[in-house]
Amino acid sequence: MTDFDMVLKCWGPVEADYASHGNMVLTRLFKEHPETQELFPNFVGIPKGDLAGNGAVSTHGATVLRKLGDLLKAKGNHATILKPLAHSHATKHKIPLNNFRLITEVIVQVMAEKAGLDAAGQQALRNVMDIVIADIEANYKELGFIEK
C-alpha cells in the first residue's frame, strides 16, 4: 500500500466534516505555534480562547483540508493542484516553508486522535507531506521567493 493509500484509508472522517477538523487543525496550530496566527491577517485579533468557536477559522481550516484531500487523491500527480497554491503562498501570503512542516505535524496529531490514523499512517502522511513540501519549495525557487 502506498503512503497516499495509507492516509486516504483514514480520510473519510476528515472529509465528512472538513469544518470541524479544519478548525481543530488551525486552533491547535495557533496555540502551539502562536507566531503562525500572524500569517493569517483575518485571524490576528482573535484571542486564543475564541478560535475554536470562530466560523472564519473553521471555513479556512476546511479549505486547507479540502486542498490536502485533493493532493492526497492525486497520489503524487499534483503539479496542477500545487502550482497555484505555491504561487499564492509565495507571492501573496509570503508563507515560509517551515510553516507547512508545522501544520503537517498538527494534521498528523488531529488525524491520529480523530480519524484513527495509526503510527504507520502518521509516518505515511509525513512522507507524503515531505514530497508536497519539496515540490512547494521547488515552486518557491522558480518564483524567486526568498524566505525571511
HELIX and SHEET records of a PDB file:
HELIX    1   1 ASP A    3  LEU A    8  1                                   6    
HELIX    2   2 GLY A   12  ALA A   16  1                                   5    
HELIX    3   3 TYR A   18  GLU A   32  1                                  15    
HELIX    4   4 PRO A   34  LEU A   39  5                                   6    
HELIX    5   5 PRO A   41  PHE A   43  5                                   3    
HELIX    6   6 LYS A   48  ASP A   50  5                                   3    
HELIX    7   7 GLY A   55  ALA A   74  1                                  20    
HELIX    8   8 ALA A   79  THR A   91  1                                  13    
HELIX    9   9 LEU A   97  LYS A  114  1                                  18    
HELIX   10  10 ALA A  119  LEU A  143  1                                  25    
END                                                                             
